[in-house]
Amino acid sequence: MSDLIQLLTADGVRVEHPDVAFSPDPSLLDTYGDEPGVLRALLRDMTLVRRFDVEATALQRHGELGLWPSSLGQEAAQIGAGRALAPGDYVFPTYRDHGIAWCRRIDPVDLLGVFRGTDHVGWDPEEKRYAPVTIVIGAHTLHAVGYALGALHDGAVGTGDASRDTAVLACFGDGATSQGDVNEAMVFAASYHVPVVFFLQNNHWAISEPVTRQSRIPLVQRAAGFGFPGYRVDGNDVLATYAVVQRALEHARTGQGPVLVEAVTYRMGAHTTTDDPTRYRTDDDLEVWRRRDPIDRLARYLRTTGGADDAWFAALEAEADELGADVRARCHALPDPSPLVSFDATYAEITPTLAAQRAEVAALLDGTEVAR
Ligand SMILES: Cc1ncc(C[n+]2csc(CCOP(=O)(O)OP(=O)(O)O)c2C)c(N)n1
């Protein structure tokens, strides 16, 4: 299916789709009371993640981070997908998926350590069901398929027991679809019918390469070539993305095999803070996408339908300011790791040679031995 699925227009108007409806999980309705409550929660997520991202970009500019990959503009795709996950699902993310990490309840400051050079991961992947971010493009889609194959062999797919059944979300960008790894992952996933959702955020650029140069056809059509279903969704529409990813995860969890979801969105910022996008894209292009902003459209919908009033928006703004200040302060306070971490966090079991080397480094650090 290459038609774009949309449930909320860029003007903030709800529209119907013949096959897909926004139907929040009962757990979300329990937590947030009713549908407007769920929509406010989605808008809050997107707003806070954007504030975090803007703050992280500023921190890099102040020399506090080595690099930052901004998620500006991709909040609906990421919050829609992240909120559709069940607690037991497992995510294999890229370096840009800050919104999905937020939905996995990862402390945003923990995302900064990797880019500050103080941490390799920052969270317990098993506890959060969120793997370390992968910077090697597409490599983790193979890890995702391997994990999903493991879930299949463990009998954690299609049992009907919601607390046991597992789906895996493999995240990547349009550029990654040009990598061999991603294509191998898709062949393997199709062959072994594994419970993986390939979540492709088509943000139109692989650094300076436009998606139009990477593919002659809409990327979603590749799913048919591998032999599994594909959905193309408006990735700036959080309702549609939630609904489509929810359906795809359910498909995978219930043992019906892999699905590709192409979320059509736009990277509003630079590729990373080392990039200058004015070298390869026009202001006109940016303006078209600015008018499709994912946060503005849901805010407009909630305002016009009475789902949120001025006081609610003011409180959210204050909460975002507070988050920004907190992230700033805690980033500055991130501790420098001990060199011994390289020994303690790399190996499951340390060999006698490594133990001796560790002892030598420890003695150097506490001054009981002088470097030769
Ligand atoms: C295997 C590999 N090749 C090249 C790179 C350099 N590189 C970093 S990001 C990037 C573009 C990725 O584009 P896309 O998959 O669309 O993701 P986006 O950055 O747009 O989210 C490239 C080529 C890399 N990190 N890994």
The ligand as an SDF file (V2000), in Angstrom:
LIG
                    3D

 26 27  0  0  0  0  0  0  0  0999 V2000
   27.6860    1.8720    7.7170 C   0  0  0  0  0  0  0  0  0  0  0  0
   27.7610    3.3790    7.7450 C   0  0  0  0  0  0  0  0  0  0  0  0
   27.9850    4.0660    6.6130 N   0  0  0  0  0  0  0  0  0  0  0  0
   28.0190    5.4070    6.6280 C   0  0  0  0  0  0  0  0  0  0  0  0
   27.8420    6.0880    7.8080 C   0  0  0  0  0  0  0  0  0  0  0  0
   27.8860    7.6100    7.8210 C   0  0  0  0  0  0  0  0  0  0  0  0
   26.5150    8.1320    8.0250 N   0  0  0  0  0  0  0  0  0  0  0  0
   26.1240    8.5960    9.2240 C   0  0  0  0  0  0  0  0  0  0  0  0
   24.5330    9.0900    9.2080 S   0  0  0  0  0  0  0  0  0  0  0  0
   24.3500    8.7120    7.5780 C   0  0  0  0  0  0  0  0  0  0  0  0
   23.0280    8.9500    6.8710 C   0  0  0  0  0  0  0  0  0  0  0  0
   21.9010    8.1880    7.4750 C   0  0  0  0  0  0  0  0  0  0  0  0
   20.6920    8.5810    6.8930 O   0  0  0  0  0  0  0  0  0  0  0  0
   19.3370    7.9250    7.3030 P   0  0  0  0  0  0  0  0  0  0  0  0
   19.4630    6.4370    7.3650 O   0  0  0  0  0  0  0  0  0  0  0  0
   18.2910    8.4610    6.3870 O   0  0  0  0  0  0  0  0  0  0  0  0
   19.0720    8.4110    8.8010 O   0  0  0  0  0  0  0  0  0  0  0  0
   18.9030    9.8910    9.3580 P   0  0  0  0  0  0  0  0  0  0  0  0
   20.2790   10.3530    9.7670 O   0  0  0  0  0  0  0  0  0  0  0  0
   18.3200   10.7220    8.2740 O   0  0  0  0  0  0  0  0  0  0  0  0
   18.0120    9.7820   10.5530 O   0  0  0  0  0  0  0  0  0  0  0  0
   25.5350    8.2070    7.0620 C   0  0  0  0  0  0  0  0  0  0  0  0
   25.7250    7.7950    5.6550 C   0  0  0  0  0  0  0  0  0  0  0  0
   27.6200    5.3380    8.9880 C   0  0  0  0  0  0  0  0  0  0  0  0
   27.4150    5.9340   10.1720 N   0  0  0  0  0  0  0  0  0  0  0  0
   27.5640    3.9910    8.9180 N   0  0  0  0  0  0  0  0  0  0  0  0
  1  2  1  0
  2  3  1  0
  2 26  2  0
  3  4  2  0
  4  5  1  0
  5  6  1  0
  5 24  2  0
  6  7  1  0
  7  8  2  0
  7 22  1  0
  8  9  1  0
  9 10  1  0
 10 11  1  0
 10 22  2  0
 11 12  1  0
 12 13  1  0
 13 14  1  0
 14 15  2  0
 14 16  1  0
 14 17  1  0
 17 18  1  0
 18 19  2  0
 18 20  1  0
 18 21  1  0
 22 23  1  0
 24 25  1  0
 24 26  1  0
M  CHG  1   7   1
M  END
$$$$
